Amino acid sequence: ALPIYVKGWDIIFAFGNKMINEKMELLQERLARGEKVEGEYLTYLLSSGKLTNKEICGSVAELLLAGVDTTSNTLAWTLYHMAKDPEIQNDLYQELVSVIPGNRIPTAD
């Protein structure tokens, strides 16, 4: 049996491959209508001929993971440093309470 992280990578690569296939279909439709197909990262990768489909899939997977990895890493370090400094914790708490008073649930507004 494969380790769970290998299965996770397979899922990520399958998703990346799905995105590539969908983009290829859209590119073909745009070309059929005589529209331009330039200026987008994936379009460039697909049309440049410099990478194989496997390499493009790897690039897409890395992009998908980069956003997750960097965000979680940044959040982890932020929480670590806040945990070490109660004064900063209190400052952040006071700022949040001033913006979101009472028991109001924050919204995008």
N, CA, C and O of each residue as an XYZ file, in Angstrom:
436
protein
N       0.849     -1.188      0.000
C       0.000      0.000      0.000
C       0.894      1.250      0.000
O       1.964      1.278      0.607
N       0.427      2.243     -0.680
C       1.171      3.500     -0.752
C       0.978      4.316      0.517
O      -0.106      4.315      1.101
N       2.029      5.015      0.945
C       1.868      5.919      2.090
C       0.826      6.992      1.767
O       0.609      7.332      0.604
N       0.194      7.511      2.802
C      -0.889      8.480      2.615
C      -0.423      9.744      1.888
O      -1.187     10.323      1.116
N       0.827     10.182      2.125
C       1.285     11.395      1.458
C       1.434     11.178     -0.045
O       1.270     12.117     -0.824
N       1.746      9.936     -0.462
C       1.836      9.648     -1.896
C       0.442      9.730     -2.513
O       0.276     10.251     -3.616
N      -0.544      9.220     -1.807
C      -1.928      9.312     -2.296
C      -2.349     10.774     -2.407
O      -3.048     11.164     -3.343
N      -1.909     11.585     -1.427
C      -2.214     13.019     -1.480
C      -1.611     13.671     -2.712
O      -2.263     14.469     -3.386
N      -0.353     13.325     -3.005
C       0.295     13.868     -4.213
C      -0.452     13.425     -5.466
O      -0.625     14.209     -6.398
N      -0.893     12.169     -5.490
C      -1.646     11.687     -6.648
C      -2.910     12.515     -6.854
O      -3.270     12.834     -7.987
N      -3.578     12.858     -5.768
C      -4.789     13.678     -5.854
C      -4.446     15.067     -6.389
O      -5.149     15.599     -7.247
N      -3.366     15.648     -5.879
C      -2.958     16.983     -6.333
C      -2.599     16.962     -7.817
O      -3.008     17.848     -8.568
N      -1.842     15.959     -8.238
C      -1.475     15.870     -9.647
C      -2.699     15.619    -10.523
O      -2.791     16.164    -11.623
N      -3.641     14.802    -10.050
C      -4.864     14.553    -10.820
C      -5.657     15.854    -10.985
O      -6.192     16.129    -12.060
N      -5.729     16.652     -9.914
C      -6.430     17.935     -9.991
C      -5.722     18.872    -10.968
O      -6.368     19.531    -11.783
N      -4.386     18.927    -10.881
C      -3.616     19.751    -11.809
C      -3.825     19.315    -13.249
O      -3.973     20.149    -14.143
N      -3.837     18.009    -13.471
C      -4.068     17.484    -14.814
C      -5.461     17.843    -15.315
O      -5.644     18.159    -16.490
N      -6.442     17.792    -14.417
C      -7.815     18.183    -14.780
C      -7.847     19.653    -15.194
O      -8.485     20.007    -16.185
N      -7.156     20.510    -14.432
C      -7.112     21.934    -14.785
C      -6.465     22.144    -16.155
O      -6.936     22.951    -16.957
N      -5.399     21.421    -16.408
C      -4.705     21.543    -17.691
C      -5.617     21.117    -18.833
O      -5.698     21.799    -19.855
N      -6.300     19.995    -18.661
C      -7.207     19.519    -19.712
C      -8.345     20.502    -19.971
O      -8.712     20.745    -21.121
N      -8.906     21.069    -18.891
C      -9.968     22.063    -19.055
C      -9.441     23.299    -19.773
O     -10.121     23.858    -20.634
N      -8.237     23.723    -19.422
C      -7.640     24.897    -20.069
C      -7.379     24.608    -21.539
O      -7.595     25.478    -22.383
N      -6.924     23.416    -21.858
C      -6.680     23.050    -23.254
C      -7.977     23.125    -24.058
O      -7.980     23.602    -25.193
N      -9.070     22.658    -23.475
C     -10.369     22.734    -24.161
C     -10.762     24.193    -24.404
O     -11.217     24.545    -25.492
N     -10.581     25.043    -23.377
C     -10.907     26.466    -23.535
C     -10.025     27.120    -24.589
O     -10.501     27.935    -25.378
N      -8.748     26.769    -24.605
C      -7.841     27.331    -25.612
C      -8.274     26.932    -27.014
O      -8.270     27.753    -27.931
N      -8.645     25.677    -27.175
C      -9.101     25.209    -28.485
C     -10.359     25.958    -28.925
O     -10.485     26.328    -30.092
N     -11.280     26.180    -28.000
C     -12.504     26.928    -28.308
C     -12.170     28.366    -28.702
O     -12.727     28.891    -29.666
N     -11.264     29.002    -27.961
C     -10.874     30.385    -28.274
C     -10.180     30.464    -29.622
O     -10.428     31.387    -30.397
N      -9.311     29.501    -29.905
C      -8.637     29.480    -31.202
C      -9.639     29.297    -32.331
O      -9.518     29.918    -33.387
N     -10.632     28.439    -32.101
C     -11.660     28.196    -33.120
C     -12.465     29.456    -33.410
O     -12.950     29.638    -34.526
N     -12.609     30.330    -32.412
C     -13.339     31.595    -32.602
C     -12.417     32.701    -33.103
O     -12.869     33.822    -33.339
N     -11.128     32.400    -33.270
C     -10.177     33.389    -33.750
C      -9.701     34.362    -32.686
O      -9.196     35.436    -33.013
N      -9.855     33.999    -31.407
C      -9.446     34.872    -30.313
C      -7.967     34.665    -29.981
O      -7.380     33.631    -30.299
N      -7.377     35.685    -29.326
C      -5.999     35.573    -28.845
C      -5.934     34.592    -27.685
O      -6.869     34.487    -26.890
N      -4.829     33.882    -27.598
C      -4.644     32.948    -26.489
C      -3.259     33.153    -25.872
O      -2.428     32.246    -25.836
N      -3.045     34.376    -25.390
C      -1.758     34.660    -24.771
C      -1.960     35.480    -23.502
O      -3.041     36.014    -23.254
N      -0.905     35.568    -22.710
C      -0.935     36.443    -21.549
C      -1.289     35.783    -20.235
O      -1.338     36.455    -19.204
N      -1.538     34.482    -20.244
C      -1.855     33.771    -19.019
C      -0.771     32.737    -18.775
O      -0.236     32.171    -19.728
N      -0.440     32.482    -17.530
C       0.672     31.593    -17.190
C       0.487     30.189    -17.764
O       1.381     29.670    -18.432
N      -0.658     29.577    -17.511
C      -0.888     28.221    -17.997
C      -0.931     28.193    -19.518
O      -0.434     27.252    -20.138
N      -1.516     29.208    -20.113
C      -1.537     29.293    -21.576
C      -0.112     29.328    -22.115
O       0.210     28.652    -23.092
N       0.731     30.119    -21.471
C       2.134     30.188    -21.893
C       2.797     28.821    -21.787
O       3.468     28.378    -22.719
N       2.610     28.150    -20.646
C       3.228     26.838    -20.472
C       2.765     25.851    -21.539
O       3.562     25.092    -22.091
N       1.465     25.876    -21.818
C       0.912     24.928    -22.777
C       1.331     25.234    -24.210
O       1.531     24.315    -25.004
N       1.463     26.502    -24.545
C       1.734     26.867    -25.941
C       3.214     27.041    -26.261
O       3.584     27.103    -27.433
N       4.071     27.120    -25.237
C       5.489     27.387    -25.496
C       6.218     26.192    -26.104
O       7.195     26.367    -26.832
N       5.753     24.989    -25.813
C       6.421     23.799    -26.316
C       7.721     23.492    -25.595
O       8.460     22.600    -26.010
N       8.013     24.222    -24.516
C       9.273     24.035    -23.789
C       9.180     22.945    -22.720
O      10.202     22.422    -22.275
N       7.963     22.605    -22.311
C       7.769     21.619    -21.258
C       6.870     20.499    -21.752
O       6.006     20.706    -22.604
N       7.087     19.309    -21.203
C       6.180     18.203    -21.491
C       4.909     18.390    -20.661
O       4.881     19.197    -19.732
N       3.868     17.646    -20.999
C       2.631     17.732    -20.212
C       2.886     17.319    -18.762
O       2.295     17.884    -17.842
N       3.766     16.333    -18.558
C       4.089     15.897    -17.205
C       4.771     17.024    -16.427
O       4.483     17.229    -15.248
N       5.676     17.756    -17.087
C       6.348     18.872    -16.432
C       5.377     20.010    -16.126
O       5.468     20.654    -15.081
N       4.446     20.248    -17.051
C       3.433     21.288    -16.816
C       2.550     20.895    -15.642
O       2.222     21.735    -14.804
N       2.167     19.633    -15.574
C       1.350     19.147    -14.459
C       2.103     19.333    -13.148
O       1.509     19.733    -12.146
N       3.402     19.048    -13.141
C       4.224     19.261    -11.946
C       4.275     20.717    -11.551
O       4.223     21.047    -10.367
N       4.378     21.596    -12.545
C       4.421     23.035    -12.269
C       3.102     23.506    -11.659
O       3.099     24.289    -10.709
N       1.991     23.032    -12.201
C       0.676     23.405    -11.665
C       0.526     22.885    -10.236
O       0.017     23.594     -9.368
N       0.967     21.649     -9.988
C       0.882     21.088     -8.637
C       1.707     21.913     -7.654
O       1.272     22.166     -6.531
N       2.898     22.332     -8.077
C       3.734     23.164     -7.207
C       3.065     24.496     -6.907
O       3.146     24.991     -5.783
N       2.405     25.082     -7.904
C       1.692     26.337     -7.672
C       0.546     26.145     -6.689
O       0.321     26.979     -5.812
N      -0.176     25.040     -6.842
C      -1.279     24.760     -5.923
C      -0.766     24.598     -4.498
O      -1.379     25.097     -3.555
N       0.349     23.904     -4.341
C       0.899     23.680     -3.005
C       1.560     24.915     -2.429
O       1.552     25.112     -1.214
N       2.124     25.738     -3.272
C       2.846     26.919     -2.777
C       1.930     27.828     -1.971
O       2.320     28.318     -0.912
N       0.730     28.055     -2.457
C      -0.200     28.916     -1.731
C      -0.590     28.338     -0.389
O      -0.735     29.071      0.589
N      -0.757     27.046     -0.337
C      -1.138     26.391      0.911
C       0.038     26.377      1.875
O      -0.100     26.726      3.047
N       1.191     25.972      1.371
C       2.364     25.823      2.225
C       2.814     27.159      2.804
O       3.101     27.245      3.998
N       2.881     28.186      1.992
C       3.369     29.471      2.488
C       2.387     30.090      3.479
O       2.802     30.691      4.469
N       1.097     29.948      3.219
C       0.093     30.502      4.128
C       0.150     29.791      5.478
O       0.158     30.440      6.524
N       0.190     28.475      5.456
C       0.214     27.738      6.728
C       1.512     27.986      7.477
O       1.509     28.087      8.704
N       2.613     28.085      6.762
C       3.900     28.347      7.395
C       3.906     29.738      8.045
O       4.361     29.900      9.177
N       3.402     30.730      7.322
C       3.339     32.092      7.859
C       2.438     32.146      9.090
O       2.791     32.763     10.094
N       1.297     31.510      9.013
C       0.371     31.492     10.152
C       0.990     30.775     11.357
O       0.839     31.229     12.491
N       1.674     29.675     11.118
C       2.308     28.942     12.212
C       3.358     29.805     12.918
O       3.413     29.838     14.148
N       4.187     30.499     12.143
C       5.203     31.358     12.758
C       4.569     32.539     13.488
O       5.047     32.947     14.546
N       3.507     33.082     12.929
C       2.808     34.188     13.580
C       2.272     33.751     14.939
O       2.454     34.441     15.943
N       1.615     32.606     14.957
C       1.068     32.100     16.216
C       2.176     31.764     17.213
O       2.023     31.989     18.413
N       3.273     31.232     16.724
C       4.412     30.914     17.593
C       4.933     32.177     18.276
O       5.129     32.199     19.491
N       5.155     33.227     17.483
C       5.696     34.468     18.058
C       4.687     35.164     18.971
O       5.064     35.760     19.980
N       3.414     35.087     18.615
C       2.405     35.676     19.502
C       2.346     34.921     20.827
O       2.161     35.526     21.883
N       2.504     33.601     20.770
C       2.465     32.798     21.998
C       3.618     33.140     22.925
O       3.511     32.978     24.140
N       4.709     33.609     22.363
C       5.885     33.950     23.173
C       5.800     35.360     23.759
O       6.602     35.713     24.624
N       4.848     36.168     23.305
C       4.799     37.564     23.753
C       3.364     37.947     24.127
O       2.589     38.369     23.269
N       3.011     37.799     25.414
C       1.644     38.115     25.866
C       1.233     39.565     25.588
O       0.052     39.839     25.374
N       2.184     40.486     25.588
C       1.851     41.883     25.317
C       1.338     42.050     23.883
O       0.365     42.765     23.642
N       1.994     41.391     22.950
C       1.538     41.459     21.549
C       0.167     40.789     21.422
O      -0.701     41.278     20.699
N      -0.022     39.680     22.121
C      -1.332     39.025     22.118
C      -2.415     39.985     22.581
O      -3.472     40.089     21.959
N      -2.150     40.678     23.666
C      -3.126     41.615     24.215
C      -3.388     42.768     23.248
O      -4.536     43.174     23.067
N      -2.326     43.301     22.624
C      -2.496     44.384     21.648
C      -3.397     43.938     20.494
O      -4.295     44.668     20.075
N      -3.146     42.742     19.996
C      -3.964     42.223     18.897
C      -5.409     42.025     19.355
O      -6.347     42.373     18.637
N      -5.580     41.471     20.538
C      -6.922     41.271     21.080
C      -7.671     42.595     21.191
O      -8.830     42.689     20.788
N      -7.011     43.620     21.739
C      -7.647     44.930     21.897
C      -8.032     45.518     20.537
O      -9.103     46.108     20.391
N      -7.173     45.358     19.566
C      -7.486     45.867     18.232
C      -8.686     45.138     17.636
O      -9.570     45.767     17.055
N      -8.719     43.817     17.777
C      -9.843     43.048     17.251
C     -11.153     43.407     17.939
O     -12.185     43.550     17.284
N     -11.111     43.553     19.256
C     -12.313     43.906     20.012
C     -12.815     45.292     19.600
O     -14.023     45.529     19.582
N     -11.912     46.199     19.274
C     -12.337     47.543     18.869
C     -12.984     47.543     17.481
O     -13.822     48.394     17.183
N     -12.597     46.599     16.646
C     -13.144     46.531     15.285
C     -14.382     45.651     15.239
O     -15.306     45.912     14.469
N     -14.402     44.608     16.064
C     -15.515     43.658     16.095
C     -16.047     43.621     17.525
O     -15.731     42.704     18.283
N     -16.853     44.613     17.893
C     -17.321     44.690     19.283
C     -18.312     43.579     19.642
O     -19.027     43.044     18.795
N     -18.319     43.265     20.922
C     -19.303     42.324     21.455
C     -19.133     40.925     20.910
O     -18.021     40.451     20.677
N     -20.263     40.279     20.714
C     -20.216     38.907     20.221
C     -20.599     38.835     18.739
O     -21.076     37.805     18.263
N     -20.386     39.934     18.022
C     -20.705     39.988     16.594
C     -19.750     39.094     15.811
O     -18.542     39.114     16.049
N     -20.279     38.322     14.894
C     -19.470     37.452     14.048
C     -18.927     38.266     12.885
O     -19.697     38.941     12.202
N     -17.611     38.221     12.639
C     -17.037     38.990     11.535
C     -17.548     38.524     10.182
O     -17.796     37.337      9.972
N     -17.701     39.469      9.274
C     -18.112     39.146      7.906
C     -17.137     39.820      6.941
O     -16.252     40.567      7.360
N     -17.306     39.553      5.669
C     -16.446     40.157      4.642
C     -16.737     41.644      4.494
O     -15.920     42.372      3.931
N     -17.880     42.113      4.985
C     -18.234     43.533      4.874
C     -17.417     44.302      5.867
O     -17.543     45.523      5.957
